[in-house]
Amino acid sequence: MTGRISILCAVRDKRALRCLRSEIEDGERLTVDIVSTGMEAIESMRRQCADILVIDALLPGLDGFCVIDCLRAEWGERMPYVIGGSMMPFCDEGFARRGVKTVLRVPWQIPELRSTILRQIELRCAYIDWERTSRDAVLAQELLERMGMKRVLKGFDYLSWSAALAYGNEMRMRSIGESLYAPVADHFGTTPQSVERLIRHAIERMMDDAQLGGLYRFFGNTIDPMRGKPSNAQVIAMLVQRMRVEKN
């Protein structure tokens, strides 16, 4: 998940959810796209993979079950979290067979749907897939070594794991103490203050030891040598962006 959380609503009655969009969409943190057919849902997902999918079981053309099947085949582990809309028992069964754990009654009750979406957003922001994070941390470590940071520095691991967490969810950059340093500290059995301090030390050592011209070329024009050493947050953010470039 990136800095924004995107919600795709595939529902027969678009008017019913327009008030939901006006209530929760802020254009920066949350965006809501509303479509009314199965094909529109698939096309919207291909334009921008949503984080949460709200979908009616019964839709014109491709029904909700076919849409879920198509998206799962295409997106795999990047499949959005699904909130299903059901009118009858066979719809419940169809969602259950596809692993959908959250099913609400249709017609949609907006207060119920709103609270369900907001709760899911909270859970997604708090949840950490450590196995996936460990894979992302390997890429961060490779990049740090190419930048000139030495693995023997304790802050090397803390920085690579912080970048991996931010890569998985850039919203964590909004509060790096609570959302990055704290979980990394818990994972390594230390304190957030130690994580912050040792990352700062590792960055300073890297800046002192590395050939600065090569380091600035690595990041392009995202840092200015005239402004001195970048902050922890700047390095993490730049590292995340470089990880995205490397993975594309």
Summary of the structure (lengths in Angstrom):
residues: 248
radius of gyration: 21.4
end to end distance: 15.6
largest distance: 66.1
contacts: 783
relative contact order: 0.10
helix: 64%
strand: 11%
